[in-house]
C-alpha cells in the first residue's frame, strides 16, 4: 500500500505534466509499488530526456530545491534536479546514462522503449517496465534490488 502523501504529490505532478508535450515516466520505488511490487517508497523519481528534465523544472518551478543541471557520479550521469512537493522529495533525471562494466557510458535511455501506462487512483501514469528496472539495477550493481525484482517477475509469470 502506497502512502497517500505520495499519491497526492503524484496527482500534482501528473496534472502539471499531462499536456506537456514531452515523454516522462515514473521510475524507482513508487513506479514499482504502483505495478504491484511490495517495496517501501521514500521519494518520487521521474525519468525523461534532457529537454524534459528542464521542462519538468519549469512546470514545477515553485518546488525546485536543486535546479536541473548535468551531474555525474561513478555509475550514473544525467541532467539531474530535485524538487520538494508537500514534504515529498522528487528527483528528476533527464538523458540518464549508466556506466557499463567496460567503463563506457551507455546511450541515454530512451524511455519510450520501456514506458508503460497504468491507471491508478483515477490517474493515467507513465511508468518504466519492471523488466527495464531489473536490468538497470543490474548495471548499477544494485544486486539486492535486481534480485527482488527478478523474483517478483518470475512469481508474476507463474500466477
C-alpha positions as CSV (number, residue, x, y, z in Angstrom):
1,X,0.0,0.0,0.0
2,X,1.4,3.4,-1.0
3,X,1.3,6.2,1.5
4,X,-1.4,8.7,0.5
5,X,1.0,11.6,0.6
6,X,3.0,10.1,-2.4
7,X,-0.3,9.7,-4.3
8,X,-1.3,13.3,-3.6
9,X,2.1,14.6,-4.9
10,X,1.8,12.3,-7.9
11,X,-1.6,13.8,-8.7
12,X,0.0,17.3,-8.7
13,X,2.8,16.0,-11.0
14,X,0.5,14.2,-13.4
15,X,-1.8,17.2,-13.7
16,X,1.1,19.6,-14.4
17,X,2.8,17.3,-16.9
18,X,-0.4,15.9,-18.6
19,X,-0.2,18.0,-21.8
20,X,3.5,18.9,-21.6
21,X,4.5,17.5,-25.0
22,X,7.5,15.5,-23.7
23,X,7.9,12.0,-22.5
24,X,8.5,11.2,-18.9
25,X,7.9,8.2,-16.7
26,X,7.8,7.3,-13.0
27,X,10.7,5.1,-12.0
28,X,12.2,3.7,-8.8
29,X,10.2,2.5,-5.8
30,X,7.0,4.3,-6.4
31,X,6.8,3.1,-10.0
32,X,7.5,-0.4,-8.8
33,X,4.9,-0.2,-6.0
34,X,2.2,1.1,-8.4
35,X,2.9,-2.0,-10.5
36,X,2.3,-4.3,-7.5
37,X,5.8,-4.8,-6.1
38,X,5.9,-4.8,-2.3
39,X,8.6,-2.2,-1.8
40,X,8.9,0.8,0.6
41,X,8.6,4.2,-1.0
42,X,10.8,7.0,0.2
43,X,10.6,9.5,-2.7
44,X,9.3,10.0,-6.3
45,X,11.7,9.6,-9.2
46,X,10.9,10.9,-12.7
47,X,12.9,10.0,-15.7
48,X,12.8,11.8,-19.1
49,X,15.1,13.1,-21.8
50,X,17.4,16.2,-21.5
51,X,14.7,18.7,-22.7
52,X,12.1,17.0,-20.5
53,X,14.2,17.5,-17.3
54,X,14.3,21.2,-17.8
55,X,10.6,21.3,-18.8
56,X,9.7,19.5,-15.6
57,X,11.7,22.1,-13.7
58,X,9.7,24.9,-15.4
59,X,6.3,23.1,-14.9
60,X,7.0,22.7,-11.1
61,X,9.3,25.7,-10.6
62,X,7.9,26.7,-7.2
63,X,9.0,23.3,-5.8
64,X,12.6,23.3,-7.1
65,X,15.2,22.8,-4.3
66,X,18.1,21.9,-6.7
67,X,17.9,23.3,-10.2
68,X,18.4,20.8,-13.1
69,X,22.0,20.6,-14.3
70,X,24.3,17.9,-15.7
71,X,25.5,15.7,-12.9
72,X,27.9,12.7,-13.0
73,X,28.8,10.1,-10.4
74,X,30.9,6.9,-10.7
75,X,28.0,4.8,-12.1
76,X,25.4,7.2,-13.4
77,X,25.0,10.6,-15.1
78,X,22.0,12.7,-16.1
79,X,20.5,16.1,-16.2
80,X,19.5,16.0,-12.5
81,X,17.4,18.2,-10.3
82,X,15.5,17.9,-7.1
83,X,12.1,19.1,-6.0
84,X,10.1,19.1,-2.8
85,X,6.3,19.0,-3.1
86,X,4.3,18.9,0.2
87,X,7.3,17.5,2.0
88,X,7.9,14.7,-0.5
89,X,11.3,14.6,-2.3
90,X,11.0,14.3,-6.1
91,X,14.1,13.6,-8.2
92,X,14.2,14.5,-11.9
93,X,16.7,12.6,-14.2
94,X,17.0,13.5,-17.9
95,X,19.0,11.7,-20.5
96,X,20.1,9.2,-17.9
97,X,23.2,7.1,-18.7
98,X,24.7,4.2,-16.7
99,X,28.3,3.2,-16.8
100,X,28.8,-0.2,-18.2
101,X,31.3,-2.8,-16.9
102,X,33.8,-1.9,-19.6
103,X,33.8,1.7,-18.3
104,X,31.9,3.2,-21.3
105,X,28.6,5.0,-20.9
106,X,25.5,3.6,-22.4
107,X,23.5,5.7,-24.7
108,X,20.9,7.9,-22.9
109,X,17.9,5.9,-22.1
110,X,15.0,6.4,-24.5
111,X,12.1,5.9,-22.1
112,X,9.6,5.4,-24.8
113,X,11.2,2.0,-25.3
114,X,10.4,0.9,-21.8
115,X,7.3,3.1,-20.9
116,X,4.0,1.5,-19.8
117,X,0.9,3.3,-18.9
118,X,-1.0,2.3,-15.8
119,X,-4.3,3.5,-14.4
120,X,-4.2,4.1,-10.6
121,X,-6.4,6.2,-8.4
122,X,-8.1,8.0,-11.3
123,X,-4.7,8.8,-12.9
124,X,-3.0,7.7,-16.1
125,X,0.6,7.3,-15.1
126,X,3.6,6.5,-17.3
127,X,6.0,4.1,-15.5
128,X,9.1,2.2,-16.6
129,X,8.6,-1.5,-17.0
130,X,9.8,-3.8,-14.2
131,X,11.9,-5.7,-16.7
132,X,13.7,-2.4,-17.6
133,X,14.1,-1.6,-13.9
134,X,15.6,-5.1,-13.3
135,X,18.3,-4.6,-16.0
136,X,19.0,-1.0,-14.8
137,X,19.6,-2.2,-11.2
138,X,21.9,-5.0,-12.5
139,X,24.0,-2.5,-14.5
140,X,24.2,-0.2,-11.4
141,X,25.4,-3.1,-9.3
142,X,22.4,-3.0,-7.0
143,X,22.0,-6.8,-6.9
144,X,19.6,-6.9,-4.0
145,X,17.1,-4.8,-5.7
146,X,17.6,-6.6,-9.0
147,X,17.2,-10.0,-7.3
148,X,14.0,-8.8,-5.6
149,X,12.6,-7.6,-9.0
150,X,13.5,-10.9,-10.8
151,X,11.8,-12.9,-8.1
152,X,8.7,-10.7,-8.4
153,X,8.7,-11.0,-12.2
154,X,9.1,-14.8,-12.0
155,X,6.3,-15.2,-9.5
156,X,4.1,-12.9,-11.6
157,X,4.7,-15.2,-14.6
158,X,3.7,-18.2,-12.6
159,X,0.3,-16.7,-11.5
